Amino acid sequence: MAWSTPPPSPIAAAAQKSLAWRGACASITVTIDALTCTTAAGASSFNANAWSWGANNTAASGSGAGGGGRVVFTDLSVTKALDACSPALFRAVSTGLRFRTLTLSQQDASGNVLARVV
């Protein structure tokens, strides 16, 4: 009995590209001006494991041609390990401190910026 492998579907090909892109990520660094901590990532900075952010715009039913819905933004979410910045970050979040600036940079192994959120 011989086994044959079916050709990859377009969805599977897209998933493989996505996984390859994720594998290219070497570092994610977050810098927040209000933090008073220092880690291997630098002053007021820490390394992150993952992040997400997005927006959604659904069209209202019966809105007609060209009608759009309302944009709903999702919060920026960052996942990180415990480090020297964790206590200061937890204190800031739990007391409602607003950060003036937050810069998130995602780089590949060569140092090329893949994504930057300011």
ZIVEN-V26993 format. One line per field, one symbol per residue. ss: DSSP state (a for helix, b for strand, c for the rest). phi: phi as a letter, one per 20 degrees, with the letter a starting at -180 (. if undefined). psi: psi as a letter, one per 30 degrees, with the letter a starting at -180 (. if undefined). Layout:
BEGIN
ss=???
phi=???
psi=???
END
This chain:
BEGIN
ss=cccccccccaaaaaaaaaaaaaaabbbbbbbbcccccbbccbbcbbbccbbbccbbbcccccccccccccbbbcccbbbccccccaaaaaaaaacccccccbbbbbbbccccbbbbbc
phi=.ddceffffgfffffffffffffffdbccdccgeedbccffpflcbedeabbaabccdfffmenfmfcedfdeeffdcdbefbfegffffffffemfeefcccdcdcefenffebbcd
psi=kkkkklkkleeeeeeeeeeeeeffkekkkkkkefkilkaffakgllklelllkalkjkkkkgflkfklakkjkllkkkkllkaffeeeeeeeefggkkkekkkkkklaffgkkekkk.
END
